[in-house]
Amino acid sequence: TGAGKTYTMSGVPGSSILSQDSETLGIIPRAVNSIFRCMYSSKREDIEFMVKCSYVELHNEDFGDLLDTSYGAKNKAIMIREDTSGQQILLGVKEVE
């Protein structure tokens, strides 16, 4: 619809996540930068970090897994569920470490 949602989430097309120019970064690269900045600034040697990521879009009430190479087929059902601790999780999405 031209409202700027992609720009808001991803930033200026072609801009690098490594860019120090925060004006060109969207919400997703800013969040990723913040996570890794916190990890790298940790001075504790007894902590090991593991980051897992999924990349999902919601369009017309349908979920799309943007990390799944067969995404265009839309043959995989993604469901929202609640885990035992009360957190909402998405089942059926690809996770990368």
C-alpha positions, 0 to 999 in steps of 0.5 A: 500500500506504499505506507512504508512498512518494509522501509520501517522494518528493514531500512533503506534498500541496499543499506548494510546491517553493519552500517553505523548510520542509524538513519538508514536502518530499520527495526530488524537490523537495529534489534539484531545489532543491539542483541549482538552488541550486548553479547559482545560487550559482556565481560563474563567468561562463564556465559555462552550465547546462542542466537536462534532466528526465524523470519516470518511475515503476516499477510492477509492473516496468513503466515509466511516463513521467509527463511524457508526456500519453498515459501512460495508454495505456501504448503506449510501450516504455521500455527501460533501456540502457547508453551508451558511457560505461557509464551506464544510460539510459532510452530512450523517455522524454520529456525537458524542459529 
